[in-house]
Amino acid sequence: MLDVRSERLARRFRLWDTDGNGHVDRSDFEAEGRRIIAAFGEDERSPRGRAVLDAYLTMWDYLAAKAGVPPEGSLNAKQFDRIAQTEIILMGNTGFSTVLRPTISATLDLCDVDGDGQVNPAEFKCWVEAIGVTKPHAEEAFDQIDADHDGQLSIDELAQAVRDYHAGLLDVPLLGR
């Protein structure tokens, strides 16, 4: 199980390492937030755009602080794996709720273009394609995550899927590359 977790965290690291320098820093987390905001044509100064950026930057600040790295510092892949394992995976629901759920919630609010409190297949596809998932994989992931088969994803379904994916309990394509 640990090998699956580390492989997924390594994939997550590569996605955040936007400049390919072998380190992630605050700007890498911000870049993903900006890609998602741009995919929805949202102004990053709008309340929803700002919420996504703030959530990503808060996640970075939290992980950096727990790793003993200043906010302007960086983490290499090994450091990232260690801190993500400790603060997210091994802490279970508590770690996930503290570190990742705020980002998922802000992103869900942005994705929910029609304002119904859920993410439909088109909204989900737009989100995950912004983080590198291909269209066929996005469709496959949506179908697997939609636990109640209502054609919509709630924050709980999305949060559970992301948690289970990173814990190695769910094998759906939630990350590209």
N, CA, C and O of each residue as an XYZ file, in Angstrom:
708
protein
N       0.823     -1.205      0.000
C       0.000      0.000      0.000
C       0.863      1.264      0.000
O       0.555      2.232     -0.696
N       1.942      1.250      0.782
C       2.804      2.409      0.873
C       3.428      2.752     -0.475
O       3.618      3.929     -0.779
N       3.748      1.751     -1.285
C       4.324      2.023     -2.599
C       3.352      2.784     -3.487
O       3.755      3.688     -4.220
N       2.063      2.420     -3.424
C       1.045      3.129     -4.205
C       0.941      4.566     -3.722
O       0.864      5.488     -4.534
N       0.939      4.763     -2.427
C       0.852      6.113     -1.861
C       2.039      6.958     -2.310
O       1.869      8.091     -2.759
N       3.225      6.408     -2.188
C       4.424      7.158     -2.580
C       4.423      7.453     -4.078
O       4.824      8.541     -4.493
N       3.980      6.503     -4.888
C       3.916      6.727     -6.340
C       2.947      7.858     -6.650
O       3.233      8.695     -7.506
N       1.819      7.897     -5.976
C       0.832      8.955     -6.234
C       1.316     10.297     -5.721
O       1.074     11.331     -6.344
N       1.995     10.285     -4.593
C       2.566     11.538     -4.103
C       3.682     12.015     -5.033
O       3.848     13.219     -5.231
N       4.439     11.091     -5.601
C       5.478     11.468     -6.572
C       4.837     12.077     -7.815
O       5.354     13.048     -8.366
N       3.725     11.518     -8.255
C       3.004     12.085     -9.407
C       2.481     13.476     -9.056
O       2.587     14.405     -9.856
N       1.923     13.614     -7.872
C       1.414     14.910     -7.416
C       2.575     15.904     -7.382
O       2.420     17.044     -7.820
N       3.731     15.489     -6.870
C       4.904     16.350     -6.817
C       5.287     16.816     -8.224
O       5.521     18.005     -8.442
N       5.350     15.886     -9.174
C       5.733     16.242    -10.549
C       4.751     17.246    -11.147
O       5.163     18.138    -11.889
N       3.477     17.119    -10.842
C       2.487     18.067    -11.365
C       2.685     19.462    -10.774
O       2.533     20.468    -11.468
N       3.024     19.510     -9.493
C       3.251     20.814     -8.869
C       4.595     21.403     -9.266
O       4.744     22.625     -9.269
N       5.558     20.590     -9.595
C       6.887     21.078     -9.973
C       6.815     21.626    -11.395
O       7.343     21.025    -12.331
N       6.161     22.762    -11.543
C       5.844     23.297    -12.870
C       7.078     23.647    -13.698
O       7.034     23.580    -14.926
N       8.172     24.019    -13.045
C       9.365     24.362    -13.812
C      10.337     23.193    -13.938
O      11.397     23.327    -14.549
N       9.974     22.035    -13.355
C      10.783     20.835    -13.496
C      12.144     20.895    -12.821
O      13.065     20.179    -13.216
N      12.281     21.746    -11.803
C      13.583     21.901    -11.152
C      13.818     20.915     -9.997
O      14.842     20.994     -9.318
N      12.889     20.000     -9.775
C      13.070     19.018     -8.716
C      12.673     19.503     -7.336
O      12.914     18.823     -6.339
N      12.069     20.671     -7.276
C      11.597     21.248     -6.014
C      10.208     21.841     -6.237
O       9.878     22.276     -7.340
N       9.411     21.853     -5.192
C       8.148     22.591     -5.238
C       8.245     23.723     -4.234
O       8.875     23.610     -3.182
N       7.594     24.821     -4.598
C       7.552     25.965     -3.706
C       6.187     26.623     -3.822
O       5.298     26.132     -4.519
N       6.042     27.709     -3.147
C       4.754     28.405     -3.093
C       4.235     28.741     -4.501
O       3.039     28.634     -4.770
N       5.141     29.143     -5.382
C       4.713     29.529     -6.736
C       4.163     28.332     -7.516
O       3.293     28.504     -8.371
N       4.656     27.128     -7.233
C       4.146     25.936     -7.909
C       2.709     25.643     -7.488
O       1.883     25.271     -8.320
N       2.409     25.807     -6.209
C       1.045     25.602     -5.724
C       0.131     26.677     -6.310
O      -0.990     26.391     -6.731
N       0.618     27.903     -6.330
C      -0.144     29.008     -6.893
C      -0.429     28.775     -8.379
O      -1.517     29.092     -8.859
N       0.545     28.222     -9.104
C       0.384     27.984    -10.542
C      -0.770     27.017    -10.808
O      -1.538     27.219    -11.749
N      -0.902     25.963     -9.985
C      -2.019     25.044    -10.207
C      -3.346     25.746     -9.954
O      -4.294     25.582    -10.721
N      -3.415     26.520     -8.890
C      -4.637     27.276     -8.622
C      -4.998     28.183     -9.797
O      -6.159     28.267    -10.196
N      -4.002     28.847    -10.336
C      -4.237     29.743    -11.482
C      -4.709     28.969    -12.726
O      -5.572     29.442    -13.465
N      -4.137     27.778    -12.948
C      -4.584     26.962    -14.099
C      -6.061     26.588    -13.964
O      -6.819     26.645    -14.932
N      -6.449     26.213    -12.773
C      -7.849     25.830    -12.551
C      -8.755     27.040    -12.730
O      -9.794     26.943    -13.382
N      -8.379     28.163    -12.169
C      -9.171     29.388    -12.297
C      -9.305     29.766    -13.764
O     -10.399     30.097    -14.222
N      -8.206     29.720    -14.503
C      -8.227     30.067    -15.930
C      -9.091     29.099    -16.725
O      -9.772     29.506    -17.666
N      -9.071     27.820    -16.355
C      -9.875     26.830    -17.088
C     -11.358     27.156    -17.020
O     -12.115     26.800    -17.923
N     -11.773     27.820    -15.970
C     -13.184     28.184    -15.824
C     -13.461     29.621    -16.244
O     -14.581     30.110    -16.092
N     -12.442     30.299    -16.773
C     -12.619     31.666    -17.243
C     -12.936     32.636    -16.116
O     -13.543     33.684    -16.337
N     -12.523     32.280    -14.913
C     -12.806     33.105    -13.737
C     -11.687     34.122    -13.549
O     -10.529     33.830    -13.845
N     -12.015     35.278    -13.074
C     -11.018     36.281    -12.712
C     -10.424     35.880    -11.368
O     -11.159     35.632    -10.413
N      -9.117     35.818    -11.291
C      -8.506     35.363    -10.040
C      -8.685     36.367     -8.909
O      -8.377     36.052     -7.760
N      -9.174     37.563     -9.205
C      -9.467     38.545     -8.156
C     -10.899     38.437     -7.653
O     -11.265     39.073     -6.664
N     -11.715     37.624     -8.338
C     -13.103     37.433     -7.890
C     -13.100     36.654     -6.575
O     -12.096     36.025     -6.241
N     -14.186     36.682     -5.835
C     -14.220     35.911     -4.584
C     -13.925     34.419     -4.793
O     -13.195     33.820     -4.004
N     -14.484     33.822     -5.843
C     -14.243     32.393     -6.077
C     -12.803     32.134     -6.522
O     -12.186     31.161     -6.086
N     -12.271     32.987     -7.377
C     -10.890     32.847     -7.811
C      -9.926     33.052     -6.651
O      -8.963     32.304     -6.486
N     -10.199     34.069     -5.855
C      -9.343     34.345     -4.692
C      -9.386     33.186     -3.702
O      -8.366     32.837     -3.109
N     -10.566     32.587     -3.522
C     -10.693     31.463     -2.585
C      -9.824     30.281     -3.021
O      -9.193     29.629     -2.189
N      -9.795     30.011     -4.324
C      -8.960     28.907     -4.826
C      -7.487     29.216     -4.590
O      -6.755     28.374     -4.069
N      -7.051     30.403     -4.964
C      -5.639     30.764     -4.750
C      -5.286     30.736     -3.273
O      -4.242     30.205     -2.894
N      -6.144     31.299     -2.439
C      -5.879     31.305     -1.001
C      -5.779     29.881     -0.450
O      -4.920     29.599      0.385
N      -6.646     28.991     -0.912
C      -6.622     27.603     -0.431
C      -5.316     26.911     -0.821
O      -4.716     26.213     -0.004
N      -4.878     27.103     -2.058
C      -3.617     26.497     -2.486
C      -2.430     27.061     -1.704
O      -1.538     26.317     -1.294
N      -2.427     28.367     -1.502
C      -1.315     28.978     -0.776
C      -1.332     28.597      0.702
O      -0.276     28.421      1.309
N      -2.502     28.472      1.273
C      -2.614     28.017      2.662
C      -2.111     26.587      2.791
O      -1.445     26.246      3.768
N      -2.431     25.745      1.801
C      -1.939     24.372      1.820
C      -0.404     24.375      1.783
O       0.234     23.658      2.553
N       0.186     25.176      0.896
C       1.644     25.258      0.835
C       2.211     25.728      2.174
O       3.139     25.122      2.709
N       1.649     26.812      2.708
C       2.164     27.357      3.960
C       2.114     26.320      5.076
O       3.046     26.221      5.875
N       1.049     25.559      5.134
C       0.902     24.524      6.155
C       1.970     23.439      5.986
O       2.668     23.096      6.940
N       2.092     22.907      4.776
C       3.061     21.837      4.528
C       4.493     22.326      4.747
O       5.311     21.617      5.333
N       4.791     23.531      4.279
C       6.136     24.079      4.459
C       6.454     24.239      5.940
O       7.540     23.872      6.387
N       5.516     24.783      6.697
C       5.740     24.972      8.131
C       5.963     23.638      8.833
O       6.857     23.517      9.669
N       5.159     22.643      8.499
C       5.315     21.327      9.121
C       6.639     20.683      8.736
O       7.192     19.889      9.497
N       7.145     21.023      7.557
C       8.438     20.481      7.108
C       9.612     21.304      7.634
O      10.770     20.938      7.431
N       9.315     22.418      8.313
C      10.379     23.268      8.823
C      11.023     24.127      7.761
O      12.179     24.533      7.889
N      10.263     24.404      6.702
C      10.755     25.198      5.576
C      10.057     26.557      5.619
O       8.845     26.610      5.823
N      10.789     27.651      5.433
C      10.126     28.956      5.419
C       9.186     29.071      4.211
O       9.380     28.379      3.212
N       8.176     29.935      4.295
C       7.216     30.070      3.189
C       7.870     30.328      1.828
O       7.336     29.918      0.798
N       9.007     30.997      1.821
C       9.696     31.280      0.553
C      10.665     30.163      0.163
O      11.356     30.273     -0.850
N      10.720     29.102      0.946
C      11.604     27.977      0.670
C      10.993     26.993     -0.311
O      10.019     27.300     -0.999
N      11.588     25.796     -0.364
C      11.090     24.768     -1.282
C      11.290     23.397     -0.660
O      12.029     23.235      0.311
N      10.620     22.421     -1.237
C      10.724     21.021     -0.826
C      11.178     20.198     -2.010
O      10.686     20.383     -3.123
N      12.123     19.279     -1.780
C      12.457     18.329     -2.841
C      11.467     17.167     -2.768
O      10.629     17.126     -1.867
N      11.555     16.246     -3.686
C      10.580     15.150     -3.761
C      10.564     14.314     -2.483
O       9.498     13.924     -2.007
N      11.729     14.043     -1.936
C      11.801     13.223     -0.721
C      11.162     13.951      0.463
O      10.409     13.348      1.228
N      11.454     15.228      0.614
C      10.849     16.013      1.687
C       9.336     16.085      1.514
O       8.583     15.947      2.478
N       8.898     16.303      0.273
C       7.467     16.385      0.009
C       6.778     15.069      0.364
O       5.729     15.071      1.007
N       7.364     13.953     -0.052
C       6.773     12.656      0.254
C       6.665     12.470      1.767
O       5.624     12.054      2.275
N       7.726     12.776      2.468
C       7.731     12.592      3.920
C       6.663     13.452      4.600
O       5.923     12.956      5.449
N       6.574     14.737      4.235
C       5.624     15.612      4.909
C       4.184     15.291      4.493
O       3.275     15.357      5.320
N       3.970     14.948      3.227
C       2.618     14.582      2.778
C       2.174     13.275      3.414
O       1.020     13.144      3.820
N       3.075     12.308      3.505
C       2.739     11.042      4.178
C       2.341     11.323      5.626
O       1.323     10.827      6.108
N       3.153     12.121      6.311
C       2.931     12.397      7.732
C       1.677     13.230      7.969
O       0.850     12.879      8.810
N       1.534     14.314      7.246
C       0.470     15.277      7.518
C      -0.860     14.982      6.834
O      -1.901     15.474      7.270
N      -0.839     14.186      5.771
C      -2.091     13.914      5.053
C      -2.456     12.441      5.171
O      -3.517     12.111      5.701
N      -1.610     11.566      4.694
C      -1.948     10.142      4.621
C      -2.062      9.512      6.008
O      -3.099      8.939      6.342
N      -1.024      9.610      6.804
C      -1.008      8.929      8.099
C      -1.948      9.563      9.118
O      -2.358      8.903     10.073
N      -2.288     10.817      8.929
C      -3.212     11.495      9.842
C      -4.671     11.169      9.509
O      -5.581     11.571     10.234
N      -4.890     10.440      8.408
C      -6.246     10.016      8.060
C      -7.172     11.182      7.777
O      -6.772     12.176      7.171
N      -8.412     11.053      8.222
C      -9.417     12.090      7.954
C      -9.026     13.445      8.521
O      -9.307     14.478      7.913
N      -8.378     13.449      9.679
C      -7.968     14.715     10.292
C      -6.968     15.439      9.397
O      -7.128     16.627      9.119
N      -5.946     14.732      8.951
C      -4.950     15.348      8.081
C      -5.543     15.788      6.764
O      -5.262     16.882      6.275
N      -6.363     14.932      6.196
C      -6.984     15.262      4.920
C      -7.867     16.501      5.063
O      -7.812     17.408      4.233
N      -8.681     16.534      6.118
C      -9.580     17.675      6.331
C      -8.818     18.969      6.552
O      -9.253     20.036      6.120
N      -7.692     18.874      7.220
C      -6.883     20.063      7.494
C      -6.154     20.543      6.249
O      -6.137     21.739      5.962
N      -5.558     19.626      5.515
C      -4.660     20.008      4.432
C      -5.356     20.128      3.076
O      -5.176     21.129      2.382
N      -6.137     19.135      2.693
C      -6.678     19.095      1.327
C      -8.132     19.548      1.179
O      -8.481     20.169      0.175
N      -8.963     19.254      2.137
C     -10.394     19.549      1.962
C     -10.673     21.033      1.683
O     -11.546     21.323      0.865
N      -9.975     21.988      2.320
C     -10.244     23.396      1.973
C      -9.984     23.708      0.492
O     -10.707     24.498     -0.116
N      -8.960     23.091     -0.074
C      -8.668     23.309     -1.486
C      -9.743     22.675     -2.353
O     -10.171     23.268     -3.343
N     -10.178     21.484     -1.994
C     -11.238     20.818     -2.748
C     -12.527     21.628     -2.655
O     -13.226     21.789     -3.656
N     -12.849     22.137     -1.477
C     -14.071     22.930     -1.297
C     -14.040     24.202     -2.150
O     -15.021     24.531     -2.817
N     -12.912     24.911     -2.123
C     -12.801     26.139     -2.917
C     -12.879     25.831     -4.409
O     -13.497     26.568     -5.177
N     -12.244     24.735     -4.804
C     -12.270     24.346     -6.214
C     -13.666     23.907     -6.622
O     -14.117     24.237     -7.719
N     -14.352     23.177     -5.772
C     -15.733     22.768     -6.058
C     -16.612     23.994     -6.252
O     -17.426     24.035     -7.174
N     -16.453     24.986     -5.395
C     -17.254     26.200     -5.532
C     -16.997     26.876     -6.874
O     -17.922     27.378     -7.512
N     -15.738     26.885     -7.297
C     -15.387     27.453     -8.597
C     -15.961     26.610     -9.734
O     -16.498     27.145    -10.704
N     -15.843     25.287     -9.606
C     -16.303     24.370    -10.654
C     -17.813     24.372    -10.821
O     -18.327     24.120    -11.911
N     -18.500     24.651     -9.764
C     -19.961     24.596     -9.768
C     -20.533     25.797    -10.520
O     -21.145     26.692     -9.937
N     -20.314     25.781    -11.823
C     -20.697     26.897    -12.682
C     -22.200     27.167    -12.619
O     -22.627     28.322    -12.642
N     -22.998     26.106    -12.541
C     -24.450     26.307    -12.534
C     -25.011     26.579    -11.138
O     -26.214     26.798    -10.998
N     -24.173     26.570    -10.111
C     -24.577     26.955     -8.772
C     -25.494     25.997     -8.038
O     -26.206     26.399     -7.118
N     -25.482     24.721     -8.437
C     -26.398     23.773     -7.786
C     -25.758     23.035     -6.607
O     -26.378     22.143     -6.027
N     -24.522     23.401     -6.248
C     -23.862     22.767     -5.113
C     -23.215     21.432     -5.439
O     -22.729     20.740     -4.544
N     -23.206     21.070     -6.705
C     -22.612     19.805     -7.131
C     -21.806     20.047     -8.411
O     -21.939     21.080     -9.066
N     -20.981     19.077     -8.739
C     -20.167     19.158     -9.956
C     -20.721     18.156    -10.955
O     -20.811     16.962    -10.669
N     -21.093     18.652    -12.135
C     -21.594     17.764    -13.182
C     -20.414     17.266    -14.017
O     -19.289     17.724    -13.817
N     -20.642     16.352    -14.935
C     -19.514     15.798    -15.706
C     -18.692     16.849    -16.455
O     -17.466     16.752    -16.494
N     -19.343     17.846    -17.046
C     -18.604     18.873    -17.798
C     -17.742     19.717    -16.862
O     -16.601     20.046    -17.188
N     -18.289     20.064    -15.704
C     -17.540     20.858    -14.737
C     -16.347     20.055    -14.196
O     -15.248     20.592    -14.051
N     -16.567     18.793    -13.906
C     -15.501     17.920    -13.409
C     -14.397     17.791    -14.451
O     -13.213     17.897    -14.128
N     -14.789     17.563    -15.698
C     -13.832     17.409    -16.796
C     -12.963     18.664    -16.927
O     -11.748     18.563    -17.099
N     -13.571     19.815    -16.848
C     -12.826     21.076    -16.953
C     -11.801     21.178    -15.823
O     -10.661     21.585    -16.047
N     -12.206     20.812    -14.631
C     -11.307     20.869    -13.462
C     -10.125     19.926    -13.629
O      -8.973     20.351    -13.541
N     -10.402     18.655    -13.869
C      -9.303     17.690    -13.878
C      -8.418     17.821    -15.115
O      -7.237     17.475    -15.070
N      -8.970     18.310    -16.205
C      -8.110     18.569    -17.362
C      -7.139     19.700    -17.049
O      -6.027     19.717    -17.577
N      -7.539     20.646    -16.199
C      -6.648     21.741    -15.806
C      -5.467     21.234    -14.976
O      -4.441     21.907    -14.879
N      -5.612     20.046    -14.375
C      -4.502     19.477    -13.601
C      -3.869     18.287    -14.318
O      -3.152     17.495    -13.707
N      -4.138     18.166    -15.614
C      -3.403     17.212    -16.430
C      -4.058     15.887    -16.745
O      -3.413     15.014    -17.326
N      -5.319     15.702    -16.381
C      -6.014     14.450    -16.683
C      -6.602     14.547    -18.091
O      -7.187     15.571    -18.445
N      -6.454     13.504    -18.886
C      -6.996     13.520    -20.244
C      -8.508     13.306    -20.225
O      -9.058     12.796    -19.248
N      -9.172     13.698    -21.305
C     -10.631     13.607    -21.382
C     -11.160     12.196    -21.101
O     -12.070     12.055    -20.284
N     -10.631     11.144    -21.741
C     -11.161      9.803    -21.443
C     -10.974      9.415    -19.975
O     -11.842      8.779    -19.377
N      -9.829      9.805    -19.401
C      -9.597      9.505    -17.987
C     -10.531     10.306    -17.094
O     -10.966      9.817    -16.052
N     -10.842     11.536    -17.497
C     -11.767     12.365    -16.717
C     -13.147     11.718    -16.678
O     -13.790     11.668    -15.630
N     -13.588     11.228    -17.818
C     -14.905     10.573    -17.873
C     -14.913      9.301    -17.030
O     -15.876      9.038    -16.309
N     -13.852      8.518    -17.119
C     -13.749      7.291    -16.327
C     -13.741      7.608    -14.834
O     -14.417      6.944    -14.049
N     -12.976      8.624    -14.448
C     -12.900      8.996    -13.036
C     -14.258      9.458    -12.530
O     -14.675      9.074    -11.438
N     -14.949     10.276    -13.310
C     -16.267     10.759    -12.881
C     -17.199      9.586    -12.603
O     -17.855      9.535    -11.562
N     -17.249      8.661    -13.527
C     -18.142      7.504    -13.369
C     -17.817      6.696    -12.120
O     -18.726      6.213    -11.445
N     -16.544      6.544    -11.805
C     -16.151      5.765    -10.633
C     -16.399      6.520     -9.326
O     -16.710      5.906     -8.306
N     -16.264      7.830     -9.351
C     -16.442      8.638     -8.139
C     -17.916      8.835     -7.805
O     -18.277      8.947     -6.634
N     -18.756      8.878     -8.812
C     -20.190      9.128     -8.615
C     -20.833      7.935     -7.892
O     -21.519      7.114     -8.500
N     -20.591      7.865     -6.587
C     -20.999      6.712     -5.772
C     -22.502      6.456     -5.797
O     -22.934      5.303     -5.804
N     -23.301      7.522     -5.811
C     -24.752      7.323     -5.790
C     -25.360      7.321     -7.199
O     -26.578      7.223     -7.353
N     -24.519      7.428     -8.206
C     -24.920      7.332     -9.622
C     -26.024      8.319     -9.995
O     -26.931      7.991    -10.760
N     -25.937      9.540     -9.442
C     -26.931     10.550     -9.775
C     -26.459     11.519    -10.863
O     -27.157     12.478    -11.194
N     -25.263     11.259    -11.416
C     -24.748     12.116    -12.480
C     -24.155     13.418    -11.977
O     -23.863     14.311    -12.772
N     -23.974     13.540    -10.675
C     -23.411     14.728    -10.038
C     -22.411     14.276     -8.978
O     -22.517     13.169     -8.450
N     -21.450     15.126     -8.671
C     -20.513     14.835     -7.595
C     -20.668     15.886     -6.503
O     -20.583     17.087     -6.760
N     -20.894     15.421     -5.301
C     -20.986     16.317     -4.153
C     -19.585     16.555     -3.595
O     -18.636     15.865     -3.967
N     -19.463     17.526     -2.708
C     -18.184     17.772     -2.050
C     -17.745     16.527     -1.296
O     -16.556     16.210     -1.263
N     -18.686     15.823     -0.693
C     -18.317     14.610      0.046
C     -17.792     13.522     -0.876
O     -16.811     12.854     -0.550
N     -18.439     13.335     -2.034
C     -17.953     12.325     -2.993
C     -16.559     12.692     -3.498
O     -15.678     11.837     -3.594
N     -16.369     13.968     -3.820
C     -15.067     14.408     -4.325
C     -13.983     14.305     -3.248
O     -12.884     13.815     -3.508
N     -14.297     14.761     -2.067
C     -13.317     14.703     -0.985
C     -12.939     13.259     -0.671
O     -11.760     12.950     -0.496
N     -13.925     12.381     -0.599
C     -13.653     10.971     -0.317
C     -12.806     10.351     -1.420
O     -11.891      9.573     -1.149
N     -13.114     10.698     -2.657
C     -12.360     10.141     -3.788
C     -10.900     10.586     -3.751
O     -10.002      9.769     -3.949
N     -10.656     11.863     -3.503
C      -9.280     12.363     -3.458
C      -8.543     11.724     -2.282
O      -7.387     11.322     -2.421
N      -9.193     11.630     -1.141
C      -8.573     11.002      0.031
C      -8.239      9.547     -0.260
O      -7.120      9.095     -0.015
N      -9.217      8.820     -0.784
C      -9.007      7.395     -1.071
C      -7.958      7.186     -2.155
O      -7.179      6.235     -2.093
N      -7.937      8.060     -3.137
C      -6.937      7.959     -4.202
C      -5.525      8.060     -3.611
O      -4.670      7.214     -3.874
N      -5.298      9.092     -2.822
C      -3.965      9.299     -2.261
C      -3.605      8.255     -1.217
O      -2.425      7.982     -0.994
N      -4.602      7.672     -0.578
C      -4.345      6.611      0.399
C      -4.132      5.263     -0.284
O      -3.802      4.279      0.379
N      -4.319      5.211     -1.602
C      -4.136      3.967     -2.342
C      -5.339      3.049     -2.290
O      -5.232      1.862     -2.601
N      -6.491      3.593     -1.897
C      -7.702      2.784     -1.765
C      -8.623      2.876     -2.979
O      -9.568      2.096     -3.099
N      -8.359      3.812     -3.868
C      -9.204      4.027     -5.037
C      -8.299      4.186     -6.244
O      -7.381      5.005     -6.238
N      -8.557      3.411     -7.269
C      -7.723      3.451     -8.460
C      -8.477      4.117     -9.595
O      -8.973      3.457    -10.507
N      -8.553      5.446     -9.520
C      -9.140      6.232    -10.595
C      -8.101      7.265    -11.046
O      -7.259      7.685    -10.252
N      -8.158      7.664    -12.282
C      -7.178      8.629    -12.786
C      -7.520     10.049    -12.341
O      -8.247     10.759    -13.036
N      -6.997     10.468    -11.179
C      -7.263     11.810    -10.682
C      -6.101     12.770    -10.906
O      -6.221     13.965    -10.634
N      -4.990     12.260    -11.396
C      -3.847     13.115    -11.687
C      -3.299     12.761    -13.062
O      -3.309     11.598    -13.467
N      -2.826     13.764    -13.766
C      -2.200     13.513    -15.057
C      -0.740     13.112    -14.888
O      -0.244     12.964    -13.771
N      -0.077     12.942    -16.001
C       1.343     12.604    -16.089
C       1.664     11.419    -15.236
O       2.817     10.989    -15.185
